[in-house]
Amino acid sequence: MKNEDKKMDKWDLPIGFTMALSDNPDAMKVFVNMPKPQRERCIERARTVNSKAEMQRLADDIASTDFVDFIVNTD
């Protein structure tokens, strides 16, 4: 695998996460506007999710102000 391909793999979003974001426009808007380190944390968290309901909760969390404050302030 080429080095560029490895970098691209890091940004592959779990399909369930993509679907949860598409179902929650507020979460999608927050996610795409996050700084890169925070987006990476969200993606890593999404990779640990084990159910559709849990993924939907993650999307709901991303859309919430408390979550955004938490993820931005943990640098």
Beta strands, then each sheet from edge to edge (+ up, - down):
end
